[in-house]
Amino acid sequence: MIENTVTIINRLGLHARAAAQLVDCAARFSSQIQLRKDGQSVDAKSIMSVMLLAAGQDSELTLSTAGEDELEAMEAIVNLINNRFGEPD
């Protein structure tokens, strides 16, 4: 298992479209993928769970991946977040 802290940097935070992108990205991997914010841990492959985090701009999340493709999963999700989910700001 590996963990990484990421900051939501896009202006709208982890809104519906961004959450859907994150879930779609996570679903491509066989590894277990968890997001943690303020002590609440959720399955990153569940849109409802990700939305319940209510992660706005500047929220810090702990991302953990565990499984055969954990490194690839971590890299893909961190890149998605760092690229602002394809949003301009």
N, C-alpha and C positions, 0 to 999 in steps of 0.2 A: 504494500500500500504506500502511495505517495500523497503528500499534501502540499498545497500551495495557497497562499493568500492572494486574492485578486480584488481589485477595486473596480466597481462599476463606474465607468467614466463618461458614458453617454448621458446627455442632458435629460432624457426621459426615463432613465433608470431601466430596471428590468420589467418593462411594460409588456403588454400581451404579445406583440410581434417579436420582441427581443427574447422573451421567455420561450416562445414557440421555436425560435431558431436554436436556442440553447438545448431544448429538449430534443429537437431533430438531430442536432450534432451528437448529443450524448447517446441517442438510440442507435447510432452507427457502430457502437463499440459493445463488445461483450462484457467488458469490465463493469463492476458496480461503481456508480458515480454518485457521490453525495455532495450537497452544498450545505454549509452551516453558516448561520447568521444569528447573532445574539443568543447562542445556546440552542437554537432550533436547527435540527438537522433534517434534510429532506432528500428524497430520491430525485436526482437531476433528470430522470427519464419520465417524470410525471408532471404534466403541465400544471395541474391544480396545485401540486406541492410547491413548485417553483414560484407560481404566482402568489402563494400564501406568504412567501418570504417578505414581500413588499419591499424589495431592495431598490431604493431610489439612487439617484446620482450620489457618488462618493461613499456608498455603502461598501463595507469590507466583507467579503465572503471567504470562507475557507472551503476550498475545493479538494476533495479526496477521491482518488481513483484506486481500484484494486482489481487485479485480474491480468489475463494474458496480454492485453493491449493497453495497460494502464498508462504507459508513457505517451503513446500516440493519442489517447483520449485526453490526457492532461494538456498536451500541446495544442490540440485542436480547440479545446474549450477556452484555454487562456488566450489563444490568438483571436477567437471570436469576440471575447470580451474586450481585449485590448484594441481591436479594430472597431470598437463601438457598434458592433452588430451591423456594420455597413452604413451606419447613419453619419451624416456630415459633422455633427457635433454632439 
